[in-house]
Amino acid sequence: MYAEERQQAIASLVGQRGRVSVADLSDLYSVTTETVRRDLAVLDRMGVIRRVHGGAVPATALTALEPGIAEREVAHADEKDRIAKAALDFLPGAGGSILFDAGTTTGRIAALLPADRDLTVVTNSIPIAARISTLGGVSLQVLGGRVRGLTQAAVGDEALRALATLRVDVAFIGTNAISTGHGVSTPDSDEAAVKRAMVAAAHHVVVVADSSKIGRELLISFGSLDRIDVLVTDSDIADADRDAIRELGVEVVVA
């Protein structure tokens, strides 16, 4: 069976079953798990399926279903590590201020913050706050509000009121989807409101997103691409997508 035939068969099977595992596909088609993962990556980029931890689901299954933080932590982990390292180039100097949106990629950037640089950090993420609270050079401010269990992010009026009074040097923003037409988007209205306020509160906006999110559109846009200064993504971004985003004035950094 040629790769294209196998990929078509996998796409059909995912549609029939609703969810398939890498291990089951490996056994079914007598190929290695690495080959299956490559097939799923191709189908994911085509928008036919969505890769999840250990397997795949139909693309339509995730239009309203938001993955939890544990699932997102392991999805595209290598790409997120590279993105985080590349994003460090946009850290402000000593005395600067940073706004960290909740997310697994932004969390990786926070984990790489230099311990000896004096920085003011503001975040709505409980995991990020816990991770950097012991850094000696960091003055940490945590946004209040209702904490969403799914993402461990503080949302709501209290967070929005605090963000309305802030102006930071750099905001590192995560997104569930990004497209030239719909901008950056997410399925939850409360998260979208906070992300929108974060974009407005920053002099320089750096969106960090692995390439699986590019070309996708979810329910609520929290900003058009002309509100973004930089997109840091991975090398699987399609050339056409990269060029289209750059044409809108966004610096695209490929990690």
N, C-alpha and C positions, 0 to 999 in steps of 0.2 A: 504493500500500500504506500503510495506516495504521500509526502507530507501534507499537501493540499487536500487530498482525499481524507486523510486521517483527521485533519482539522475540521473539515465539514462534518464528519461523523461525530466528532466530539461536540461540536456546536449543537447538532441535532439531539444528542444524548442529554446534554445539559438542559435543553428545552423540555425534554420529556420527563426527566427525573427531578428537575428543580435544583439539584445540587449533586455534584460528583467529586470524588476525591482523586488526588494525584495517584495514589497507590492503586485504586481500582482501575483507572485509565491505563496505567502502566501494565497491569496484568491483562487487561482486556485486549490491548493492541500489541502486546509483547515488545514493548519498547522501554527504555530506561525512564526513570522519573525525571531526569534532566531533559530528555526529549519532550516529555509531557509538559513540563514547565515552559519550555520554549513555545510549544504549540499554544498553550494558554495565553502566553504573553502576546502572541500574534493576534489571537482572537480578541483579547482584551483591548489592544490598540485599535482594532477594527470596530469596537463597540458591540460585538456580538455577545460576549459574556463578560463577567467581572470576576477577576481573580480574588479569592478570599483565602484565609489561612488554611492550607492543606488541600485546596481544590478550587472549584469555580461554581458560580451560580449564574442564572440568566441576567443579562444587563438590566432588564426591566425590574428585576427583583429588588434592586437597590435604589430605585428612584425615590422611594419613600422610606426605606429601611436604612437607618444610619448605623454604621458599624461602631461598636464600642471601642474604648481606648485599648483594651487588651488585644483585640483583633487588629486594630490599626498599627499597634506597636510592632507587630511582626511582619506586616504586609510591606513589601518593597524595602526591607530593612537596609540592605546594602546601599541602595540608591539614596535613601534618607541620610545615611551616614556621610556619603560623599557630598550631598547637598549642604548638610550642616557645616562641614569643614569649609566649603567654598563661601558660605554665608558669613563666616568670621571676618572676611575682608571688609564687611560693611559695618563692623562695630565702631562706635564712636571712640574718640580718644579719652584720656583720663579726664574725669569730671563730666563726662557725657551721660546722656539718659537714654534708656532703652525701654520699649514696650514689647512684651512678649505675649502674643496671642496663645491661647491654649492649643495644644496639638502635639503629635508625636515627633514631627520634624522640628518644630520650634523648641520642643523639649531637648532635642539633641544639641541644638545650638547653645541653649542655656547650660548644658552639661560641659560644654567646651569653653565657657567663659574663663578668661585668665583670672587667677585668684589674687593677683597683685595689682590689678587696675581699679582705680576708684571709679565706680559707676553707680548711677541710680537706676534701679530696675523696677518696673511696674508690670504686674501680670494679673490675669484673672484665673490662672491655672494653679490648682492646688498642688499637683505633682511638680510643676516647675518651681513654685515657691519653696516647697520642701527641699528640692534639689540644691538650690542656690543659697538657702538661708544661712549656711555655715561659711560662705565665702567672706573673708575678712574685708575685702575692698568694696563689697556691694552694699549699698543702702537699698533695702528691699521694701516695696510698698505693694500690698496685696489688695486688689479691688474686692469690695464686698458684694453681697447679693445672694440670690438663690444659687446653689451649686447643682448643676445637672449631673446626675449620677453617671450618665452615659459617657460624658466627656470630661468630668471633673473640672468644669469651667463655671466660674461665677457669672451669672447673667441677671438681667432685670434692671429696674429703675435705679437702684443704688449704684450699680456699676456704671450705668450711662451718665448719671449725674457727676460722678467722679471724673470720668473721661472728658466730659465737657469742659472741665477746668484745666486740663493738662495740655502741654505742648512739649513733646519729646523729640530728641534728635532722630532716632530711628525706631520704626516699628517693624517687627518680624511677624508676619501674618501667615497663617495657614489657611487652606481652602480645600473644600471637597471637590470642586470642579472649577475649570477656567476655560473660557471661550472668548473669541473676539466679539461675538454678538451679545452675549449675556454677561460678560465680565467674569468676576469671581463670585461663586455661589455656594450655597449650603442648604440643607433641607429644613433647618430649624429657624423659626422667625426670631427667637430670643438670641440665639447665637449670631444670627445675621445682624441684628441691631448693634450688638457689642462690637463685632468686627467692623461694621461701618463707622462706629464712633472712634475706634482705634485708628482707622485710616485717616480720619479727619484730624486726629490729635497729633499726627507725626509730620515732621518736616520731610522725612525720607521714608518711603514705604517699600519694604522688601518682602515680596511674597515668596514663600518657599513651598514647592509642590513637586512631587515626583510626576513623571511624564504620563502615568496612567490617568491623571486627572485632566490632562489637556485635551480640549475638544469636547468635553462633557458639560452639560448644563443641568443644574439642580433647581429646585423650586424657587429659591429666593436669592436674587443678586444683591450683594452688599457693596458693590462698587464696579464701575466700568474700568476698562484697562487704562484709560487716561488718568486714573487716580493712582496708578502704580508706577513706581520709579524703576524697580528691578524685579525680575523673575529669576529665581535660582532653581534650576531643574536638573534632570539627569540626561545622559547622552542618548536615551531612546526617544527623545522628542523628534518628531518628524520635521524634516527641513521646511516643509510648507507651513507648518504651525509656527516654527521659530521665526520664519521670515514675516509671517502675517502679524505676529505679536510685536516684532521689532518695528514694523511699519506704523504701529500706533504709538511709537515713542517710548516703548518699554525696553530697557536694557535686559537682554536675556543672557544669563550666565549658565553655561552647561558644565556640570560637575562630572 
